[in-house]
Structure formats: C-alpha cells, structure tokens
Amino acid sequence: MVNLILASHGDLSKGILNSTMMITGDLHKNVETFSLYPGENPLDYADELKNRIMRTKDTWIIIADIQGGSVHTALLQLTVLDNVIVFSGMNLNLVLGIMLDDYEDLSEDHLRTIVDEARAGITCKKQIETQLEDEF
C-alpha cells in the first residue's frame, strides 16, 4: 500500500487535500495531512511518523510545502528509510500527479517525470491575446 502525506506550515495541506477531493472524489483514502502551527516542533511529528513507518512495509510519499523549510527539513530525515520518498514544493499539479499515479514505477526517472509535469503547469503570462484580436 502507498500512503501519501501532505505536510505544510499552517493549513495549506488541508486546503490542497480539500481541492484534490473535489477533483478526484474518493481517491484520497490513503492521504493524510500534517499542519504545523506556531509553537509546534515538526521534529515531534517526524519522530512519531518514523515509528509508524517502521511498523509497516508500506511506501510513504510525503509532499512538503517549502524546500528547506522546517517541515521539509524535519521530514526529510525519514528518507533514511527505504520506503519513504519526500517531495517539496507542494502544489495542486504535483499532488494530483502523485495521487493519480499507479505507483507501479517509483524509479527516480518516473518520479522526476512527475515533478517535471507539475513544473510544466506553472506558467506566467504578461499579456493575454485573444483569438478575436488575432482575427482583425
């Protein structure tokens, strides 16, 4: 089984999960969130999670909000376990890409493809041209 954890500062992880549920329906069965609030230590959650992970042979995929942030840094230590993968840069494209994946191929190349596809969804346009303008 594959477990997915969305981890963030504040309620971002809960909001992303809510949005994915709206799009995917009941595909969120093995998804949980971790939200770090002021005064909490992400290392406490990482230690608790490590104990849970060590009791299973499941694969655990963690998507953290900010690379190098306290949540990401604390959870990154779990990659010493063979069955843990940690992503950073949480966004809806990345979460959907992972949730809709068949989990058959967790090779580095496949995981890189998921990240590349999520990045491809990030665009910036300065000026919007409409078809109507092109027709005149």
Secondary structure by P-SEA (a helix, b strand, c coil): cbbbbbbbccaaaaaaaaaaaaccccccccbbbbbbcccccaaaaaaaaaaaaaaccbbbbbbbcccccaaaaaaccccccccbbbbccccaaaaaaaaacccccccaaaaaaaaaaaaaaccccccccccccccc
